[in-house]
């Protein structure tokens, strides 16, 4: 059974930092491209950052220089370090595995990030 345990969300003031974690089980984590997506009410879920199995990273323009995605395959965990947070970063953040050898993908349950004074 595939399971993701996300943690690290919460309430933070503008300019603050949070570190999201997503620990996977039930999948071969090392062959996942791992992504972080975010979604606000009434809007589509958009990719924020991505890291391949060989640790190539990509970011949406709005978070470049502020967010860093990383992975620890020994712990089956992907991280998203978020610095200089802005109110527009407020969303539910989801981790996502896209298998690099098949069309299968898997989603975490989401963690709320709220940036507010």
Chimera marker file (.cmm) of the C-alpha trace (Angstrom):
<marker_set name="trace">
<marker id="1" x="0.000" y="0.000" z="0.000" r="1" g="1" b="0" radius="0.5"/>
<marker id="2" x="1.387" y="3.342" z="-1.084" r="1" g="1" b="0" radius="0.5"/>
<marker id="3" x="1.450" y="5.963" z="1.608" r="1" g="1" b="0" radius="0.5"/>
<marker id="4" x="2.879" y="9.447" z="1.933" r="1" g="1" b="0" radius="0.5"/>
<marker id="5" x="3.244" y="11.205" z="5.275" r="1" g="1" b="0" radius="0.5"/>
<marker id="6" x="3.556" y="14.951" z="4.840" r="1" g="1" b="0" radius="0.5"/>
<marker id="7" x="4.566" y="17.292" z="7.620" r="1" g="1" b="0" radius="0.5"/>
<marker id="8" x="5.945" y="20.750" z="8.261" r="1" g="1" b="0" radius="0.5"/>
<marker id="9" x="3.044" y="22.936" z="7.216" r="1" g="1" b="0" radius="0.5"/>
<marker id="10" x="1.601" y="25.641" z="9.407" r="1" g="1" b="0" radius="0.5"/>
<marker id="11" x="1.134" y="29.342" z="9.946" r="1" g="1" b="0" radius="0.5"/>
<marker id="12" x="4.068" y="31.681" z="9.391" r="1" g="1" b="0" radius="0.5"/>
<marker id="13" x="4.508" y="35.420" z="9.026" r="1" g="1" b="0" radius="0.5"/>
<marker id="14" x="5.586" y="36.972" z="5.735" r="1" g="1" b="0" radius="0.5"/>
<marker id="15" x="9.332" y="36.659" z="5.348" r="1" g="1" b="0" radius="0.5"/>
<marker id="16" x="9.424" y="33.530" z="7.452" r="1" g="1" b="0" radius="0.5"/>
<marker id="17" x="10.473" y="29.979" z="6.599" r="1" g="1" b="0" radius="0.5"/>
<marker id="18" x="9.001" y="26.501" z="6.659" r="1" g="1" b="0" radius="0.5"/>
<marker id="19" x="10.379" y="23.103" z="5.720" r="1" g="1" b="0" radius="0.5"/>
<marker id="20" x="7.977" y="20.541" z="4.320" r="1" g="1" b="0" radius="0.5"/>
<marker id="21" x="8.749" y="16.830" z="4.437" r="1" g="1" b="0" radius="0.5"/>
<marker id="22" x="7.104" y="13.928" z="2.655" r="1" g="1" b="0" radius="0.5"/>
<marker id="23" x="8.037" y="10.383" z="3.607" r="1" g="1" b="0" radius="0.5"/>
<marker id="24" x="6.945" y="7.633" z="1.229" r="1" g="1" b="0" radius="0.5"/>
<marker id="25" x="6.308" y="3.948" z="1.802" r="1" g="1" b="0" radius="0.5"/>
<marker id="26" x="5.052" y="1.152" z="-0.401" r="1" g="1" b="0" radius="0.5"/>
<marker id="27" x="6.820" y="2.429" z="-3.524" r="1" g="1" b="0" radius="0.5"/>
<marker id="28" x="10.294" y="2.287" z="-4.999" r="1" g="1" b="0" radius="0.5"/>
<marker id="29" x="11.104" y="5.852" z="-4.066" r="1" g="1" b="0" radius="0.5"/>
<marker id="30" x="14.415" y="5.909" z="-5.920" r="1" g="1" b="0" radius="0.5"/>
<marker id="31" x="12.696" y="5.703" z="-9.327" r="1" g="1" b="0" radius="0.5"/>
<marker id="32" x="10.286" y="8.543" z="-8.631" r="1" g="1" b="0" radius="0.5"/>
<marker id="33" x="10.575" y="12.031" z="-9.928" r="1" g="1" b="0" radius="0.5"/>
<marker id="34" x="9.299" y="13.781" z="-6.820" r="1" g="1" b="0" radius="0.5"/>
<marker id="35" x="7.325" y="16.999" z="-7.079" r="1" g="1" b="0" radius="0.5"/>
<marker id="36" x="5.670" y="19.478" z="-4.800" r="1" g="1" b="0" radius="0.5"/>
<marker id="37" x="2.390" y="20.953" z="-5.997" r="1" g="1" b="0" radius="0.5"/>
<marker id="38" x="0.165" y="23.545" z="-4.380" r="1" g="1" b="0" radius="0.5"/>
<marker id="39" x="-3.496" y="24.386" z="-4.653" r="1" g="1" b="0" radius="0.5"/>
<marker id="40" x="-5.749" y="27.186" z="-3.438" r="1" g="1" b="0" radius="0.5"/>
<marker id="41" x="-9.555" y="26.978" z="-3.288" r="1" g="1" b="0" radius="0.5"/>
<marker id="42" x="-11.178" y="27.135" z="-6.708" r="1" g="1" b="0" radius="0.5"/>
<marker id="43" x="-7.896" y="26.888" z="-8.586" r="1" g="1" b="0" radius="0.5"/>
<marker id="44" x="-6.030" y="24.061" z="-10.262" r="1" g="1" b="0" radius="0.5"/>
<marker id="45" x="-3.176" y="22.264" z="-8.613" r="1" g="1" b="0" radius="0.5"/>
<marker id="46" x="0.115" y="23.667" z="-9.904" r="1" g="1" b="0" radius="0.5"/>
<marker id="47" x="3.615" y="22.272" z="-9.705" r="1" g="1" b="0" radius="0.5"/>
<marker id="48" x="6.018" y="24.285" z="-7.570" r="1" g="1" b="0" radius="0.5"/>
<marker id="49" x="9.234" y="22.259" z="-7.679" r="1" g="1" b="0" radius="0.5"/>
<marker id="50" x="10.487" y="18.959" z="-9.019" r="1" g="1" b="0" radius="0.5"/>
<marker id="51" x="13.502" y="16.716" z="-8.474" r="1" g="1" b="0" radius="0.5"/>
<marker id="52" x="14.409" y="13.718" z="-10.616" r="1" g="1" b="0" radius="0.5"/>
<marker id="53" x="16.011" y="10.504" z="-9.434" r="1" g="1" b="0" radius="0.5"/>
<marker id="54" x="19.398" y="11.910" z="-10.450" r="1" g="1" b="0" radius="0.5"/>
<marker id="55" x="18.590" y="15.139" z="-8.577" r="1" g="1" b="0" radius="0.5"/>
<marker id="56" x="17.925" y="17.494" z="-11.444" r="1" g="1" b="0" radius="0.5"/>
<marker id="57" x="15.664" y="20.233" z="-10.114" r="1" g="1" b="0" radius="0.5"/>
<marker id="58" x="13.142" y="22.592" z="-11.655" r="1" g="1" b="0" radius="0.5"/>
<marker id="59" x="11.110" y="25.386" z="-10.090" r="1" g="1" b="0" radius="0.5"/>
<marker id="60" x="8.196" y="27.566" z="-11.068" r="1" g="1" b="0" radius="0.5"/>
<marker id="61" x="9.418" y="31.108" z="-11.675" r="1" g="1" b="0" radius="0.5"/>
<marker id="62" x="7.595" y="32.579" z="-8.678" r="1" g="1" b="0" radius="0.5"/>
<marker id="63" x="9.578" y="30.506" z="-6.145" r="1" g="1" b="0" radius="0.5"/>
<marker id="64" x="13.042" y="30.523" z="-7.724" r="1" g="1" b="0" radius="0.5"/>
<marker id="65" x="15.651" y="31.704" z="-5.253" r="1" g="1" b="0" radius="0.5"/>
<marker id="66" x="13.280" y="31.188" z="-2.308" r="1" g="1" b="0" radius="0.5"/>
<marker id="67" x="12.380" y="27.476" z="-2.347" r="1" g="1" b="0" radius="0.5"/>
<marker id="68" x="14.726" y="24.489" z="-2.472" r="1" g="1" b="0" radius="0.5"/>
<marker id="69" x="13.659" y="20.928" z="-3.175" r="1" g="1" b="0" radius="0.5"/>
<marker id="70" x="15.840" y="18.027" z="-2.055" r="1" g="1" b="0" radius="0.5"/>
<marker id="71" x="15.557" y="14.296" z="-1.491" r="1" g="1" b="0" radius="0.5"/>
<marker id="72" x="17.012" y="11.613" z="0.739" r="1" g="1" b="0" radius="0.5"/>
<marker id="73" x="16.514" y="8.255" z="-0.933" r="1" g="1" b="0" radius="0.5"/>
<marker id="74" x="17.854" y="6.388" z="2.101" r="1" g="1" b="0" radius="0.5"/>
<marker id="75" x="14.901" y="7.800" z="4.075" r="1" g="1" b="0" radius="0.5"/>
<marker id="76" x="12.388" y="7.759" z="1.174" r="1" g="1" b="0" radius="0.5"/>
<marker id="77" x="11.806" y="11.425" z="1.864" r="1" g="1" b="0" radius="0.5"/>
<marker id="78" x="11.523" y="14.597" z="-0.194" r="1" g="1" b="0" radius="0.5"/>
<marker id="79" x="11.833" y="18.060" z="1.314" r="1" g="1" b="0" radius="0.5"/>
<marker id="80" x="10.807" y="21.561" z="0.353" r="1" g="1" b="0" radius="0.5"/>
<marker id="81" x="12.658" y="24.349" z="2.138" r="1" g="1" b="0" radius="0.5"/>
<marker id="82" x="10.631" y="27.532" z="1.779" r="1" g="1" b="0" radius="0.5"/>
<marker id="83" x="12.244" y="30.858" z="2.671" r="1" g="1" b="0" radius="0.5"/>
<marker id="84" x="11.105" y="34.468" z="2.322" r="1" g="1" b="0" radius="0.5"/>
<marker id="85" x="7.519" y="33.309" z="2.313" r="1" g="1" b="0" radius="0.5"/>
<marker id="86" x="4.836" y="35.582" z="0.896" r="1" g="1" b="0" radius="0.5"/>
<marker id="87" x="1.072" y="35.645" z="1.456" r="1" g="1" b="0" radius="0.5"/>
<marker id="88" x="0.615" y="34.384" z="-2.118" r="1" g="1" b="0" radius="0.5"/>
<marker id="89" x="2.436" y="31.184" z="-1.124" r="1" g="1" b="0" radius="0.5"/>
<marker id="90" x="-0.569" y="30.282" z="1.029" r="1" g="1" b="0" radius="0.5"/>
<marker id="91" x="-1.963" y="26.977" z="-0.255" r="1" g="1" b="0" radius="0.5"/>
<marker id="92" x="-2.295" y="23.292" z="0.423" r="1" g="1" b="0" radius="0.5"/>
<marker id="93" x="0.974" y="21.670" z="-0.613" r="1" g="1" b="0" radius="0.5"/>
<marker id="94" x="1.020" y="18.130" z="-1.999" r="1" g="1" b="0" radius="0.5"/>
<marker id="95" x="3.913" y="15.812" z="-2.663" r="1" g="1" b="0" radius="0.5"/>
<marker id="96" x="3.729" y="13.686" z="-5.784" r="1" g="1" b="0" radius="0.5"/>
<marker id="97" x="5.658" y="10.755" z="-7.200" r="1" g="1" b="0" radius="0.5"/>
<marker id="98" x="5.835" y="10.258" z="-10.940" r="1" g="1" b="0" radius="0.5"/>
<marker id="99" x="7.403" y="6.913" z="-11.713" r="1" g="1" b="0" radius="0.5"/>
<marker id="100" x="10.263" y="7.260" z="-14.179" r="1" g="1" b="0" radius="0.5"/>
<marker id="101" x="9.701" y="3.754" z="-15.580" r="1" g="1" b="0" radius="0.5"/>
<marker id="102" x="5.910" y="3.663" z="-15.918" r="1" g="1" b="0" radius="0.5"/>
<marker id="103" x="2.900" y="5.961" z="-16.129" r="1" g="1" b="0" radius="0.5"/>
<marker id="104" x="2.000" y="5.457" z="-12.475" r="1" g="1" b="0" radius="0.5"/>
<marker id="105" x="1.854" y="8.367" z="-10.109" r="1" g="1" b="0" radius="0.5"/>
<marker id="106" x="0.932" y="8.846" z="-6.477" r="1" g="1" b="0" radius="0.5"/>
<marker id="107" x="-0.188" y="11.778" z="-4.322" r="1" g="1" b="0" radius="0.5"/>
<marker id="108" x="0.243" y="12.774" z="-0.718" r="1" g="1" b="0" radius="0.5"/>
<marker id="109" x="-2.683" y="13.955" z="1.381" r="1" g="1" b="0" radius="0.5"/>
<marker id="110" x="-1.594" y="17.598" z="1.459" r="1" g="1" b="0" radius="0.5"/>
<marker id="111" x="-0.393" y="19.959" z="4.167" r="1" g="1" b="0" radius="0.5"/>
<marker id="112" x="-1.656" y="23.503" z="4.714" r="1" g="1" b="0" radius="0.5"/>
<marker id="113" x="0.752" y="26.411" z="4.518" r="1" g="1" b="0" radius="0.5"/>
<marker id="114" x="-0.593" y="29.802" z="5.572" r="1" g="1" b="0" radius="0.5"/>
<marker id="115" x="1.478" y="32.974" z="5.294" r="1" g="1" b="0" radius="0.5"/>
<marker id="116" x="-0.164" y="35.808" z="7.183" r="1" g="1" b="0" radius="0.5"/>
<marker id="117" x="0.825" y="38.644" z="9.540" r="1" g="1" b="0" radius="0.5"/>
<link id1="1" id2="2" r="1" g="1" b="0" radius="0.2"/>
<link id1="2" id2="3" r="1" g="1" b="0" radius="0.2"/>
<link id1="3" id2="4" r="1" g="1" b="0" radius="0.2"/>
<link id1="4" id2="5" r="1" g="1" b="0" radius="0.2"/>
<link id1="5" id2="6" r="1" g="1" b="0" radius="0.2"/>
<link id1="6" id2="7" r="1" g="1" b="0" radius="0.2"/>
<link id1="7" id2="8" r="1" g="1" b="0" radius="0.2"/>
<link id1="8" id2="9" r="1" g="1" b="0" radius="0.2"/>
<link id1="9" id2="10" r="1" g="1" b="0" radius="0.2"/>
<link id1="10" id2="11" r="1" g="1" b="0" radius="0.2"/>
<link id1="11" id2="12" r="1" g="1" b="0" radius="0.2"/>
<link id1="12" id2="13" r="1" g="1" b="0" radius="0.2"/>
<link id1="13" id2="14" r="1" g="1" b="0" radius="0.2"/>
<link id1="14" id2="15" r="1" g="1" b="0" radius="0.2"/>
<link id1="15" id2="16" r="1" g="1" b="0" radius="0.2"/>
<link id1="16" id2="17" r="1" g="1" b="0" radius="0.2"/>
<link id1="17" id2="18" r="1" g="1" b="0" radius="0.2"/>
<link id1="18" id2="19" r="1" g="1" b="0" radius="0.2"/>
<link id1="19" id2="20" r="1" g="1" b="0" radius="0.2"/>
<link id1="20" id2="21" r="1" g="1" b="0" radius="0.2"/>
<link id1="21" id2="22" r="1" g="1" b="0" radius="0.2"/>
<link id1="22" id2="23" r="1" g="1" b="0" radius="0.2"/>
<link id1="23" id2="24" r="1" g="1" b="0" radius="0.2"/>
<link id1="24" id2="25" r="1" g="1" b="0" radius="0.2"/>
<link id1="25" id2="26" r="1" g="1" b="0" radius="0.2"/>
<link id1="26" id2="27" r="1" g="1" b="0" radius="0.2"/>
<link id1="27" id2="28" r="1" g="1" b="0" radius="0.2"/>
<link id1="28" id2="29" r="1" g="1" b="0" radius="0.2"/>
<link id1="29" id2="30" r="1" g="1" b="0" radius="0.2"/>
<link id1="30" id2="31" r="1" g="1" b="0" radius="0.2"/>
<link id1="31" id2="32" r="1" g="1" b="0" radius="0.2"/>
<link id1="32" id2="33" r="1" g="1" b="0" radius="0.2"/>
<link id1="33" id2="34" r="1" g="1" b="0" radius="0.2"/>
<link id1="34" id2="35" r="1" g="1" b="0" radius="0.2"/>
<link id1="35" id2="36" r="1" g="1" b="0" radius="0.2"/>
<link id1="36" id2="37" r="1" g="1" b="0" radius="0.2"/>
<link id1="37" id2="38" r="1" g="1" b="0" radius="0.2"/>
<link id1="38" id2="39" r="1" g="1" b="0" radius="0.2"/>
<link id1="39" id2="40" r="1" g="1" b="0" radius="0.2"/>
<link id1="40" id2="41" r="1" g="1" b="0" radius="0.2"/>
<link id1="41" id2="42" r="1" g="1" b="0" radius="0.2"/>
<link id1="42" id2="43" r="1" g="1" b="0" radius="0.2"/>
<link id1="43" id2="44" r="1" g="1" b="0" radius="0.2"/>
<link id1="44" id2="45" r="1" g="1" b="0" radius="0.2"/>
<link id1="45" id2="46" r="1" g="1" b="0" radius="0.2"/>
<link id1="46" id2="47" r="1" g="1" b="0" radius="0.2"/>
<link id1="47" id2="48" r="1" g="1" b="0" radius="0.2"/>
<link id1="48" id2="49" r="1" g="1" b="0" radius="0.2"/>
<link id1="49" id2="50" r="1" g="1" b="0" radius="0.2"/>
<link id1="50" id2="51" r="1" g="1" b="0" radius="0.2"/>
<link id1="51" id2="52" r="1" g="1" b="0" radius="0.2"/>
<link id1="52" id2="53" r="1" g="1" b="0" radius="0.2"/>
<link id1="53" id2="54" r="1" g="1" b="0" radius="0.2"/>
<link id1="54" id2="55" r="1" g="1" b="0" radius="0.2"/>
<link id1="55" id2="56" r="1" g="1" b="0" radius="0.2"/>
<link id1="56" id2="57" r="1" g="1" b="0" radius="0.2"/>
<link id1="57" id2="58" r="1" g="1" b="0" radius="0.2"/>
<link id1="58" id2="59" r="1" g="1" b="0" radius="0.2"/>
<link id1="59" id2="60" r="1" g="1" b="0" radius="0.2"/>
<link id1="60" id2="61" r="1" g="1" b="0" radius="0.2"/>
<link id1="61" id2="62" r="1" g="1" b="0" radius="0.2"/>
<link id1="62" id2="63" r="1" g="1" b="0" radius="0.2"/>
<link id1="63" id2="64" r="1" g="1" b="0" radius="0.2"/>
<link id1="64" id2="65" r="1" g="1" b="0" radius="0.2"/>
<link id1="65" id2="66" r="1" g="1" b="0" radius="0.2"/>
<link id1="66" id2="67" r="1" g="1" b="0" radius="0.2"/>
<link id1="67" id2="68" r="1" g="1" b="0" radius="0.2"/>
<link id1="68" id2="69" r="1" g="1" b="0" radius="0.2"/>
<link id1="69" id2="70" r="1" g="1" b="0" radius="0.2"/>
<link id1="70" id2="71" r="1" g="1" b="0" radius="0.2"/>
<link id1="71" id2="72" r="1" g="1" b="0" radius="0.2"/>
<link id1="72" id2="73" r="1" g="1" b="0" radius="0.2"/>
<link id1="73" id2="74" r="1" g="1" b="0" radius="0.2"/>
<link id1="74" id2="75" r="1" g="1" b="0" radius="0.2"/>
<link id1="75" id2="76" r="1" g="1" b="0" radius="0.2"/>
<link id1="76" id2="77" r="1" g="1" b="0" radius="0.2"/>
<link id1="77" id2="78" r="1" g="1" b="0" radius="0.2"/>
<link id1="78" id2="79" r="1" g="1" b="0" radius="0.2"/>
<link id1="79" id2="80" r="1" g="1" b="0" radius="0.2"/>
<link id1="80" id2="81" r="1" g="1" b="0" radius="0.2"/>
<link id1="81" id2="82" r="1" g="1" b="0" radius="0.2"/>
<link id1="82" id2="83" r="1" g="1" b="0" radius="0.2"/>
<link id1="83" id2="84" r="1" g="1" b="0" radius="0.2"/>
<link id1="84" id2="85" r="1" g="1" b="0" radius="0.2"/>
<link id1="85" id2="86" r="1" g="1" b="0" radius="0.2"/>
<link id1="86" id2="87" r="1" g="1" b="0" radius="0.2"/>
<link id1="87" id2="88" r="1" g="1" b="0" radius="0.2"/>
<link id1="88" id2="89" r="1" g="1" b="0" radius="0.2"/>
<link id1="89" id2="90" r="1" g="1" b="0" radius="0.2"/>
<link id1="90" id2="91" r="1" g="1" b="0" radius="0.2"/>
<link id1="91" id2="92" r="1" g="1" b="0" radius="0.2"/>
<link id1="92" id2="93" r="1" g="1" b="0" radius="0.2"/>
<link id1="93" id2="94" r="1" g="1" b="0" radius="0.2"/>
<link id1="94" id2="95" r="1" g="1" b="0" radius="0.2"/>
<link id1="95" id2="96" r="1" g="1" b="0" radius="0.2"/>
<link id1="96" id2="97" r="1" g="1" b="0" radius="0.2"/>
<link id1="97" id2="98" r="1" g="1" b="0" radius="0.2"/>
<link id1="98" id2="99" r="1" g="1" b="0" radius="0.2"/>
<link id1="99" id2="100" r="1" g="1" b="0" radius="0.2"/>
<link id1="100" id2="101" r="1" g="1" b="0" radius="0.2"/>
<link id1="101" id2="102" r="1" g="1" b="0" radius="0.2"/>
<link id1="102" id2="103" r="1" g="1" b="0" radius="0.2"/>
<link id1="103" id2="104" r="1" g="1" b="0" radius="0.2"/>
<link id1="104" id2="105" r="1" g="1" b="0" radius="0.2"/>
<link id1="105" id2="106" r="1" g="1" b="0" radius="0.2"/>
<link id1="106" id2="107" r="1" g="1" b="0" radius="0.2"/>
<link id1="107" id2="108" r="1" g="1" b="0" radius="0.2"/>
<link id1="108" id2="109" r="1" g="1" b="0" radius="0.2"/>
<link id1="109" id2="110" r="1" g="1" b="0" radius="0.2"/>
<link id1="110" id2="111" r="1" g="1" b="0" radius="0.2"/>
<link id1="111" id2="112" r="1" g="1" b="0" radius="0.2"/>
<link id1="112" id2="113" r="1" g="1" b="0" radius="0.2"/>
<link id1="113" id2="114" r="1" g="1" b="0" radius="0.2"/>
<link id1="114" id2="115" r="1" g="1" b="0" radius="0.2"/>
<link id1="115" id2="116" r="1" g="1" b="0" radius="0.2"/>
<link id1="116" id2="117" r="1" g="1" b="0" radius="0.2"/>
</marker_set>
